[in-house]
Every structure is written in structure tokens, then in C-alpha cells.
Amino acid sequence: MPDQPAETAQPGTTPSGPGAASGLDRFFQISRRGSTVGREVRGGLVTFVTMSYIVVLNPLIVGSFSATAPSAHRDVLGAVLPVPQVAAATALVAGVLTLLFGLVANYPFAIATGLGINTLVAVTIAGQVSWPEAMGLVVVNGVVIVLLAVTGFRTAVFNAVPPELKAAIAVGTGLFICFIGLVDGGLVRRLPDAANTTVPVQLGINGSIASWPTVVFVVGLLLTSVLYARRVRGAILLGVVISTVLAIVVEALTHVGPSMGTNPKGWSLATPTLPDRLFGLPDLALVGHVSLGAFTRLPALTAALLVFTLVLTNFFDGIGGISALGTQAGLVGPDGQLPRIGRALTVEGLGAVAGGVASTSSNTVFIESAAGIAEGARTGLANVVTGVLFLVAMFFTPLYQVVPLEAAAPALVVVGALLMAQVRHIDFGDFARGLPAFLTIVVMPFTYSIVNGIGVGFVAQVILASATGDARRVHPLTWVVAVAFLAFFAVGPIQSVLS
């Protein structure tokens, strides 16, 4: 079943089990990891469905429909990135990198534009340089990440993470994606006057499930949970499909319409209506629209600080996601390490380079891949399915926009519950070890950032180990990472000093 740990493939062993003679089975080691082709295809489809929203959302963050729009993210020259071009490039890079990751690393971890990094680029960086120059900084960040992976430094840091922190990363990630699901589904909402109250969020609208999209989310969550608990094959995929059909029916009867920031009872992103057309040619004009002029436009220290912020965010976004997904899939070996981690981190680093070249912002492993893993995916074949669907999505944008966030969000909540199981590997009886793990877990959802949780965990571990006379158990690289995170958290004051 999907929730059972799969075997970890070991080099030099001979595949066995049904279908072992198949070339596809041998290449992806499907039988050795306790999976089947059907599970891989199903898992790849579920992963695409749960993360395809990025092709709609990333253009709204990085791009704009018009340079005169109030919410437009303009660069220092007043220019914007057109939404249709960003959408096409987002799907292209996600498809190519997800395919490459599956073929080279053989893991079911899909790659797409990283949320958080794209906001950093759009809000903080683009206002200081032109868009091509901002993407040039993203490319430089990617080159640094790849070099750190190729030289083995990134792998060494990954392996230096203590087991309790790796478990905490998985649990914290589970809470984080659960929180994303609850917010996407409209069950948890920001208070309109959150800045003037000690309570920042609420249940639904005024403490009530007061919108049809949220009703669809709740029904979808209950349905998906029941299907999964009864061990129905394809439970998560069925939940998304049935919820989407329900959403289309509800919209046809109620005409709720989109939220658009003004209608709190509307659909969050995509409105579930049958599209007028299915096909559209992608506009890839942004590919290659990149420049390294930021290093001449900005003071050298300012440019270096921006690259440092991107590198640290990218570095640990990838490590955190791969660690959590590898743990959930049962692919971690008896030594606590993930086989082929060097390949995985190198390809993931290439996502930053490709994202910069295509003007979509840095690409990284998507934690929504956990939904496909929960559906049974254990190998890179699932990534091939997801990658192909992203490439096809470039031509069928109207079709995949039918699935609203409220229909896909239940999958994230269910997966979050599955990842919580890793908490059993943390000894909270030992406070010096338990507190860093606890802080890692809670900071991720509370600050809406996997990187922040990892950073706080590293810093807390070093401080508590030193204060309790147990500094010798801390790996030297952990000290290096903790110091880097201290600089990362102090980037605001550092920028103020530089300016």
C-alpha cells in the first residue's frame, strides 16, 4: 500500500519480483522499491494535479498583465514580465527539470518554481535591478549551488544533519503543507484586521464555513480521508477528481466566481468552469532573457549579499524537501542516508540555473510531491509522468486551470497527516535534542518557510549542545551552517549597514 515503506535500492543488487525482467523495471528499479508501474503512473499524475497550480500562481507573483496594474511587480526600469510568457516558461522548466530529476536521480520528487524564492526575486530584487539582471542573479545563485553539489559540500551538509533533525524536517514539512492546504481550502483565513489584533487567523469567515469553495474543500477532505483509510487504490487521485467535479457542479449552480482579492467567498485561484477552448500555443519569448548587469548596477557588496540570500534559501529549500520526501517514501538507507543524494542535489541545483535562464525564478523540489508518494510513487518513473504532463500543460493551459485550489488542497492535508508519523523518531525526553527538533517543526508552518525552520533548528542545536557540555557531538559542518543562518537571519540589519 502507499503508506508502507519501500525498499531502498542498493547498487550492485539484482532486481527481483514481478516484472523484474522488464527494461523499464530494471532502469527505474520499480520492483526493488516495492512499487508497480501502475502506482508510479498514478503517483506522477497525483503530483502533477497537486502542484500544477504553480503554472498559474507563479506568473501572478513574478509577472503582470500590465505595467500600469496596481499590483504589478515592476523592475527598476518600470518593466514587467508578461503573464502568458511566464506561464509557458514555468511549465517548460518544470517539465524538463522534473523529467531530468527522475531519469538521473530516480526519485519521485518533482521540480518547479519555488514559492518564497520567486517572491524574494519579485519584491526585493527586481526593484533594485532590471528583470534580466534579477534573473542573472538567480543564475549565479544556481551556478554556486551546482558547484557546491558537484564538489560534495552540499552532500556532506545533508549527511551531517542529525537523525532527529531530519525527522523534524519531515514532521515540520508535514505541518507546513497541511497549513498550506487549510489556507488554500479557505478553512483557515487571515483576519481582515490581523495587524490590529493578537489573533492573526480564523476559521473560515467569522468563524464559520461560509463559502461554497470551502464546503467543497471540507467534503473533499472527508472523502479523501475515508478513501485512504479504507485503502482504496488511487484514493488521493480519486479525491481530487471527485472534488473537482463537485466544484464544477457547485459553480454552475451558485455562480460564486473568482476571489480576485475582493470576493472572500470566491474560488482562490482557478474557477472550476468548463473551458471554452482546450488548446493554446505557448509563448517562450522569455527564455534566454537574462543579464549579469546587476554586478555593475549595484555596489559589489549589495549584489553579493543578494546572491548569498538566494544561495542559502535555495540550498536548504532543496535539502529540506529532499530529506522530507525521502523519509516519507522510505528510501533512506539503514545508515540514515539517501542513496544517489549527490546526483539529486546536483540536478536540483540546475533548477536554479534553468529558472533564471527562463525568467521564472529558481526551481526546486516541490514538497507537494508527497501527495504522489502517498499514492504509491517510489521511483523516477513517476517524475517522468509528472514532467510530461507539465510539458503538455504548455499547450493545454485552459484545461488544467479547471482544477481549483479547494479541490487539490485536501490532498495536502492528508499528506501532512502521513508525514507526522516521523515524530516517533524524535526523543523529546532529551530536551537538548528535543527542543531544536521542536523549533524546526513549529517554525516551518508559523513562518511559512521550510528554510526558516531548518535554520532555527541548526542554531538551537549548536547553542544547546555547547551549553550542556555536549559540543563534541555536533558535526563541524553543523557549526558552519549555524553561523551562515545567523548571517541569513540578520540580513536586514546587514543591508541597512551597507546602504
MOSUL-V267075 format. One record per residue. N is the residue number from 1. OMEGA is omega in degrees with one decimal (NA if undefined). Layout:
# MOSUL-V267075
n->N omega->OMEGA
n->N omega->OMEGA
This chain:
# MOSUL-V267075
n->1 omega->-175.9
n->2 omega->-175.5
n->3 omega->178.0
n->4 omega->178.6
n->5 omega->176.8
n->6 omega->177.1
n->7 omega->174.8
n->8 omega->-179.1
n->9 omega->178.0
n->10 omega->-179.0
n->11 omega->173.7
n->12 omega->178.9
n->13 omega->-177.2
n->14 omega->179.9
n->15 omega->178.7
n->16 omega->178.2
n->17 omega->-177.4
n->18 omega->176.1
n->19 omega->-175.0
n->20 omega->-178.4
n->21 omega->-178.1
n->22 omega->177.7
n->23 omega->177.1
n->24 omega->179.7
n->25 omega->-179.5
n->26 omega->-177.1
n->27 omega->-177.4
n->28 omega->179.1
n->29 omega->-173.9
n->30 omega->-179.0
n->31 omega->-178.3
n->32 omega->179.1
n->33 omega->174.8
n->34 omega->-177.7
n->35 omega->175.6
n->36 omega->178.4
n->37 omega->179.2
n->38 omega->178.9
n->39 omega->-179.1
n->40 omega->179.2
n->41 omega->179.9
n->42 omega->179.2
n->43 omega->178.3
n->44 omega->178.7
n->45 omega->179.5
n->46 omega->179.0
n->47 omega->179.1
n->48 omega->-177.3
n->49 omega->-175.6
n->50 omega->-177.8
n->51 omega->-178.4
n->52 omega->178.3
n->53 omega->-176.5
n->54 omega->-179.9
n->55 omega->176.0
n->56 omega->-173.5
n->57 omega->-177.3
n->58 omega->177.2
n->59 omega->179.4
n->60 omega->178.9
n->61 omega->-176.0
n->62 omega->-175.6
n->63 omega->178.7
n->64 omega->177.4
n->65 omega->-178.4
n->66 omega->178.9
n->67 omega->-179.3
n->68 omega->-179.8
n->69 omega->-178.4
n->70 omega->-176.8
n->71 omega->-176.1
n->72 omega->175.3
n->73 omega->-178.3
n->74 omega->176.5
n->75 omega->-176.2
n->76 omega->178.9
n->77 omega->179.7
n->78 omega->-177.9
n->79 omega->176.9
n->80 omega->173.6
n->81 omega->-178.2
n->82 omega->-177.2
n->83 omega->-178.8
n->84 omega->179.8
n->85 omega->177.5
n->86 omega->-179.8
n->87 omega->-179.2
n->88 omega->-179.6
n->89 omega->178.4
n->90 omega->179.0
n->91 omega->-179.5
n->92 omega->-176.8
n->93 omega->178.5
n->94 omega->-179.7
n->95 omega->-177.3
n->96 omega->-177.3
n->97 omega->178.3
n->98 omega->175.3
n->99 omega->-178.1
n->100 omega->-179.6
n->101 omega->179.3
n->102 omega->-177.4
n->103 omega->-175.7
n->104 omega->-177.0
n->105 omega->-179.7
n->106 omega->174.5
n->107 omega->-179.2
n->108 omega->-178.0
n->109 omega->-177.5
n->110 omega->-176.3
n->111 omega->175.7
n->112 omega->-179.4
n->113 omega->-177.0
n->114 omega->174.8
n->115 omega->-174.6
n->116 omega->176.1
n->117 omega->-179.5
n->118 omega->176.9
n->119 omega->176.7
n->120 omega->-179.7
n->121 omega->-175.0
n->122 omega->-172.7
n->123 omega->-172.5
n->124 omega->-171.1
n->125 omega->-174.3
n->126 omega->178.8
n->127 omega->-178.7
n->128 omega->-177.2
n->129 omega->174.9
n->130 omega->179.6
n->131 omega->177.2
n->132 omega->179.3
n->133 omega->176.8
n->134 omega->178.9
n->135 omega->173.6
n->136 omega->176.3
n->137 omega->177.2
n->138 omega->178.5
n->139 omega->178.4
n->140 omega->175.6
n->141 omega->179.9
n->142 omega->178.2
n->143 omega->178.0
n->144 omega->-179.9
n->145 omega->179.9
n->146 omega->178.8
n->147 omega->178.4
n->148 omega->178.3
n->149 omega->-178.2
n->150 omega->-179.7
n->151 omega->178.6
n->152 omega->-177.4
n->153 omega->-178.8
n->154 omega->176.5
n->155 omega->-180.0
n->156 omega->177.7
n->157 omega->178.9
n->158 omega->-178.3
n->159 omega->-178.8
n->160 omega->179.7
n->161 omega->-178.7
n->162 omega->-178.6
n->163 omega->-178.1
n->164 omega->177.3
n->165 omega->176.2
n->166 omega->176.8
n->167 omega->-179.8
n->168 omega->177.9
n->169 omega->178.8
n->170 omega->-178.9
n->171 omega->179.2
n->172 omega->177.3
n->173 omega->177.2
n->174 omega->177.6
n->175 omega->-179.0
n->176 omega->-177.9
n->177 omega->173.3
n->178 omega->178.8
n->179 omega->176.3
n->180 omega->179.7
n->181 omega->179.7
n->182 omega->178.3
n->183 omega->178.7
n->184 omega->-179.2
n->185 omega->178.7
n->186 omega->179.8
n->187 omega->173.9
n->188 omega->-177.2
n->189 omega->174.7
n->190 omega->176.3
n->191 omega->179.8
n->192 omega->179.6
n->193 omega->-175.4
n->194 omega->-178.8
n->195 omega->-176.2
n->196 omega->179.9
n->197 omega->177.9
n->198 omega->178.5
n->199 omega->-173.5
n->200 omega->-175.6
n->201 omega->-179.3
n->202 omega->174.6
n->203 omega->177.5
n->204 omega->178.6
n->205 omega->-177.8
n->206 omega->176.5
n->207 omega->-176.9
n->208 omega->173.0
n->209 omega->-167.4
n->210 omega->-178.9
n->211 omega->179.2
n->212 omega->176.2
n->213 omega->178.6
n->214 omega->175.1
n->215 omega->177.4
n->216 omega->178.5
n->217 omega->-178.1
n->218 omega->178.0
n->219 omega->179.3
n->220 omega->178.7
n->221 omega->179.1
n->222 omega->-179.8
n->223 omega->-179.6
n->224 omega->179.8
n->225 omega->179.7
n->226 omega->179.9
n->227 omega->-178.8
n->228 omega->179.8
n->229 omega->178.7
n->230 omega->176.0
n->231 omega->176.7
n->232 omega->178.9
n->233 omega->179.5
n->234 omega->-174.9
n->235 omega->-176.8
n->236 omega->178.0
n->237 omega->177.8
n->238 omega->179.4
n->239 omega->-180.0
n->240 omega->-177.5
n->241 omega->-178.9
n->242 omega->178.6
n->243 omega->178.2
n->244 omega->177.6
n->245 omega->177.6
n->246 omega->-179.9
n->247 omega->178.7
n->248 omega->179.2
n->249 omega->-179.3
n->250 omega->-179.8
n->251 omega->180.0
n->252 omega->-177.8
n->253 omega->-172.2
n->254 omega->-179.2
n->255 omega->-179.0
n->256 omega->179.6
n->257 omega->-178.7
n->258 omega->178.7
n->259 omega->178.9
n->260 omega->177.7
n->261 omega->-177.9
n->262 omega->-178.5
n->263 omega->-175.0
n->264 omega->-179.6
n->265 omega->-178.8
n->266 omega->178.7
n->267 omega->-170.9
n->268 omega->-173.7
n->269 omega->179.2
n->270 omega->176.4
n->271 omega->-173.2
n->272 omega->174.6
n->273 omega->178.4
n->274 omega->-174.8
n->275 omega->176.7
n->276 omega->179.1
n->277 omega->-177.6
n->278 omega->-168.3
n->279 omega->174.8
n->280 omega->-179.5
n->281 omega->-179.0
n->282 omega->176.6
n->283 omega->-175.8
n->284 omega->-175.9
n->285 omega->-177.1
n->286 omega->-178.4
n->287 omega->-179.0
n->288 omega->-178.4
n->289 omega->-172.0
n->290 omega->-177.2
n->291 omega->176.0
n->292 omega->-177.1
n->293 omega->-180.0
n->294 omega->-177.3
n->295 omega->173.7
n->296 omega->179.8
n->297 omega->-176.5
n->298 omega->170.4
n->299 omega->-174.8
n->300 omega->-178.5
n->301 omega->178.6
n->302 omega->178.6
n->303 omega->179.6
n->304 omega->179.9
n->305 omega->177.2
n->306 omega->178.0
n->307 omega->178.9
n->308 omega->179.4
n->309 omega->177.9
n->310 omega->-177.9
n->311 omega->-177.2
n->312 omega->177.8
n->313 omega->-179.8
n->314 omega->-176.5
n->315 omega->-173.5
n->316 omega->169.8
n->317 omega->-179.7
n->318 omega->-179.4
n->319 omega->-179.6
n->320 omega->-179.6
n->321 omega->-179.3
n->322 omega->179.4
n->323 omega->-178.6
n->324 omega->-178.1
n->325 omega->178.2
n->326 omega->177.7
n->327 omega->-178.9
n->328 omega->-177.7
n->329 omega->-178.8
n->330 omega->-176.8
n->331 omega->178.1
n->332 omega->-177.5
n->333 omega->179.8
n->334 omega->179.7
n->335 omega->179.3
n->336 omega->-178.2
n->337 omega->-179.7
n->338 omega->178.3
n->339 omega->178.2
n->340 omega->-176.3
n->341 omega->178.6
n->342 omega->177.8
n->343 omega->-177.3
n->344 omega->-177.8
n->345 omega->178.2
n->346 omega->179.6
n->347 omega->178.5
n->348 omega->176.8
n->349 omega->177.3
n->350 omega->178.3
n->351 omega->178.1
n->352 omega->178.8
n->353 omega->-178.4
n->354 omega->179.4
n->355 omega->177.1
n->356 omega->-179.5
n->357 omega->-177.9
n->358 omega->179.5
n->359 omega->177.1
n->360 omega->-171.6
n->361 omega->-173.0
n->362 omega->176.8
n->363 omega->-178.8
n->364 omega->178.3
n->365 omega->-178.0
n->366 omega->-178.0
n->367 omega->176.0
n->368 omega->174.5
n->369 omega->178.1
n->370 omega->178.2
n->371 omega->177.2
n->372 omega->177.4
n->373 omega->177.7
n->374 omega->178.1
n->375 omega->175.5
n->376 omega->-178.2
n->377 omega->179.1
n->378 omega->-174.9
n->379 omega->179.6
n->380 omega->177.4
n->381 omega->177.0
n->382 omega->177.8
n->383 omega->177.8
n->384 omega->178.7
n->385 omega->-179.8
n->386 omega->-179.1
n->387 omega->178.9
n->388 omega->179.5
n->389 omega->176.4
n->390 omega->179.0
n->391 omega->176.9
n->392 omega->-178.0
n->393 omega->177.3
n->394 omega->-176.2
n->395 omega->-175.8
n->396 omega->-179.3
n->397 omega->-178.8
n->398 omega->-175.8
n->399 omega->-176.0
n->400 omega->176.0
n->401 omega->179.3
n->402 omega->-176.1
n->403 omega->178.9
n->404 omega->177.7
n->405 omega->-177.9
n->406 omega->178.4
n->407 omega->179.4
n->408 omega->-175.4
n->409 omega->178.7
n->410 omega->179.1
n->411 omega->-179.1
n->412 omega->179.3
n->413 omega->179.5
n->414 omega->179.2
n->415 omega->176.5
n->416 omega->177.8
n->417 omega->179.5
n->418 omega->-179.3
n->419 omega->179.1
n->420 omega->-178.0
n->421 omega->-178.1
n->422 omega->-178.9
n->423 omega->-179.9
n->424 omega->-179.6
n->425 omega->-178.4
n->426 omega->178.9
n->427 omega->-179.9
n->428 omega->175.2
n->429 omega->175.0
n->430 omega->-171.3
n->431 omega->-177.9
n->432 omega->176.7
n->433 omega->-175.5
n->434 omega->-177.1
n->435 omega->176.9
n->436 omega->177.8
n->437 omega->179.5
n->438 omega->179.9
n->439 omega->176.5
n->440 omega->-176.8
n->441 omega->-171.8
n->442 omega->-177.6
n->443 omega->-179.4
n->444 omega->179.7
n->445 omega->-175.1
n->446 omega->176.5
n->447 omega->178.3
n->448 omega->-176.4
n->449 omega->175.0
n->450 omega->-177.6
n->451 omega->179.6
n->452 omega->-180.0
n->453 omega->178.7
n->454 omega->-178.6
n->455 omega->179.1
n->456 omega->178.3
n->457 omega->178.7
n->458 omega->-177.8
n->459 omega->-179.5
n->460 omega->-179.2
n->461 omega->-179.7
n->462 omega->-177.8
n->463 omega->-177.5
n->464 omega->178.5
n->465 omega->179.4
n->466 omega->-176.9
n->467 omega->-179.0
n->468 omega->177.4
n->469 omega->-177.6
n->470 omega->-175.0
n->471 omega->-176.9
n->472 omega->-179.4
n->473 omega->-178.9
n->474 omega->179.2
n->475 omega->179.8
n->476 omega->179.3
n->477 omega->177.7
n->478 omega->176.0
n->479 omega->-179.8
n->480 omega->-178.8
n->481 omega->-179.8
n->482 omega->178.2
n->483 omega->178.6
n->484 omega->179.4
n->485 omega->175.3
n->486 omega->176.7
n->487 omega->179.5
n->488 omega->-179.9
n->489 omega->-179.9
n->490 omega->-174.6
n->491 omega->178.5
n->492 omega->176.9
n->493 omega->-179.8
n->494 omega->178.2
n->495 omega->179.4
n->496 omega->179.6
n->497 omega->-178.5
n->498 omega->-178.0
n->499 omega->NA
